[in-house]
Amino acid sequence: MKVLLMLQLFYLAGCSTSRSREYAHHGAAMFADLTVQEMKAVRSYLHGIPDMKLTDARSKTLKRNSVLLMELHLPKKHEALRALDRGQAKPPRQARVIILFGDQAKPNVTEFIVGPLPSPRSHQVRTIKGHKTVQFESRPITIVEYDHIENLLKKIAVQAHKLIFETTGGFSYVNCSNRCLTFSDIAPRGLAPGERRTWIMLQKFVEGYFIHPIGFEVLINHKDLDPDKWTVEKVWYNNMYFDSVGKLVEKYESGEVEKLRLPDHNDEDFYSTYIPRGHSNTPTNIHGPKLVEPQGHRYFIDKNFVEYAGWSFAYRVRSSAGLQVFDLRFNGQRIAYEISLQEAIAFYAGDTPAAMQTKYIDAGWAMGSSTYELAPGIDCPEIATFIDLYHYFDTDKPLHHKKALCIFEMTTALPLRRHFDSDFQGGYNFYGGLENTVLVLRTTSTVYNYDYIWDFLFYTNGVVEVKVSATGYIHATFFTPNGLNYGTKVYNHVLGNLHTHLVHYKVDLDIVDRRNSFETIDLKYVNFTNPWSPENFIIQSKLHRTERKTERSAAFRFGKKFPRYVHFYNSNEKNKWGHNKGYRIQFNSHANSVLPRGWKEEVGISWSRYPLAVTRHRDSEATSSTMFTQNDPWEPAVSFEDYIRNNENIVNEDLVAWVTVGFLHVPHSEDIPNTATPGNAVGFFLRPFNFFDEDPSVASRGTVIVRPGPDGQPKVQRWTPEVIGHCVTDKPFFYNGTYAGV
């Protein structure tokens, strides 16, 4: 009878796992990015509405109504869970569309939800929490606006041609061939809401122009939708401010302004290139190590649904902000509903006006759409699966980004676990080890000078690592002596400006289900009489748990002591040993705040006050930032502080962890030509904490055990075939754990 009951339970567990996998696969399509056909259908539908008066995004006038962004509008969580947990019908797919209404008496930015897809027939205005409005001046800059800025810069350059030509040793902005100038624009665009004033610095247009400033910066006011009414408000040259280009030229010609002379072109501009230079001790006639898959992939991909070693998840790359993972499960049990990139910022300091104004908030540049082709063998291993992405931002048709995302399995060249069990007599009782393989989901964002590499890593022991690695060119400005207070001289006339990178993630944990709680764990010293030696005392550490019952109590400020463990658990689900099933977040970060609380631009990034804040899930609190924050951080459309202001109960509720990671970067000479990834990667781990009864990787058949046989020869026990071949090794596995004196 007992055997029959066990068989029935085993059968039911198998059915449950099978159903879970079926429902996860069924529901993954809810999170898939818009297809090309869907994007075109939405555009056609909206352009067919006479009242909207939509024109092409690339039409030359700024007084136009046009689509800025189109991306998937996520279903409400409770609707999605009906499909994911019960296999019910998926909610209709919808698109989120941002339209710039510039051809209005009062220009505005309006978001719409359009559906159902693939054949839209209705639309409605999407409101932001609190019914906040988006000022038209806070819109992201577009290619058409850049064209008009370029035209104004040409006029400025003609007026200051002699000065620029003499300063740069023959470079010019117009009528140039191989000695041209370009520009970088700075944001936010102003000092208060409603402004659209941008500092622009000129640079030599060579490879890596970001680190070739020429010392000429100009502030233009381009708020008016008629570019003919744009004005120059300030000019900065050779550490001096001028009210107009004419005033600068006049003083330059009269000798009242010291003339700058940059070193001549050619070899001087070589430093920013990738061309090898200097002596190398690495052989160039042989390749370095490569990843191989002797029998092919061990993961499964079906569109945006992925399975690997017990893991399953869906993914998308949101054009506005970037990579997201949904419905993350291990062996059929959900761990997280959503883990998603929300925002990335880089706040700078400096001595030039461009440097002191630079506070980049990258969703404002649609960093999710800046996903470009990945190079096999460099950005991802050659064995990776490369996936194309499609975006609709500042365009009139979907843009195809080839091989912009990759998925691959790799070995970490470090054991997941191992033990050598010595007999302390020159031999051993056994050796046991398990190789550490991991699945990587990767894409990149190149937001002008910086390249961010976004990774999700899935380990076989139930651990998830979320990581960002920073590389690319530093944001450099023209060197001044006072600039050394704000950075490092990295080349002639070039200052690498200090800055802080912060990245914000949303982690919607569902430990088994939505009923979760949150606690912190610290250590406290206890002092008591030694029970086996009463004349002595014992001092040792004791666990100190604090249940966090409200949102405010679970919002941890930078500068304050952070708990040792932050633990999310389900009090209704126990493991075999009676513990609440849970996961904890472990930080790999050196982040700190970038501005004093409440100071001007800091209001727009109020999430940056907290390395961790835990809130109760609300569909109305879907994101912590918007693409409008960059150009209006003073009165942001979305204020993260509002999410915790009502101080809701978070005990046995659907919880969301908001995680901030980052690092300070003081540039140094080794950042030339590029910032390198080692030491510039931050992120966090999701680690099981009594979620399982034991380490789930014990199920892996990659384990190898070696024991000495009766004859003293090693006996190898393994559960997978040994790999011998020219791609791996031509030698069979051998291990002899004896040791002796010599």
NORUR-V314284 format. One line per field, one symbol per residue. ss: DSSP state (a for helix, b for strand, c for the rest). burial: # if it has 16 or more other C-alpha atoms within 10 Angstrom, else .. A space follows every 50 residues. Layout:
# NORUR-V314284
ss->???
burial->???
This chain:
# NORUR-V314284
ss->caaaaaaaaaaaaaaaaaaaaaaaaaaaaaaccccaaaaaaaaaaaacca aacbccccccccccbbbbbbbbbcccaaaaaaaaaaccccccbbbbbbbb bccccccbbbbbbbbbbccccbbbbcccaaaccccaaaccccaaaaaaaa aaaaaaaaacaaaaaaaacccbcccccccbbbbbbcccccccccccbbbb bbbbccccaaacbbbbbbbbbcccccaaacbbbbbbbccbbbccaaaaaa aaaacccccccccccaaaaaaacccccccccccccccccccccccccccb bbccbbbbccbbbbbbbbcccbbbbbbbbbccbbbbbbbbbbbbbbbbcc ccaaaaacbbbaaaacaaaccccccbcccbccccbbbbbbbbbcccccbb bbbbbbbbbbbbbbbbbbbbbbcccccbbbbbbbbbbbbbbbbbbbbccb bbbbbbbbbccccbbbbbbbbbcccbbbccaaaaacbbbbbccbbbbcbb bbbbbbbbbccccccbbbbbbbbbbbbbbcccccccbbbbbbbbbbbccb caaabbbcccccccbbbbbbbbbbcccccbbbbbbbbbccccccccccca aaaaaaaaabbbbbbbccaaacccccccccccccccccccaaaaacccbc ccbcbbbbbbbbbbbcccaaacccbcccccbbbbbbbbcccccccaaaac ccbbbbbbcccccbbbbbccccccbcccbccccccccccccc
burial->..................##################.######.###... ...#..##..###############....######.#..##.######## ###...############.#..#.....#...########.#.##..##. .###.###.##.###.##.####.....###################### ######.################.#.#..##########.##.##..##. .#....#...........#.##..................##......#. ...############################################### #####.##################.....##.#####.########.#.. #.########.....#..........##.##################.## ##############################..##.######.######## ####################...........................### ##.#####......#######.##....###########.#####..... #################...#.###################.##..#.## ###############.##..######...#############...##... .#######.....###...................###....
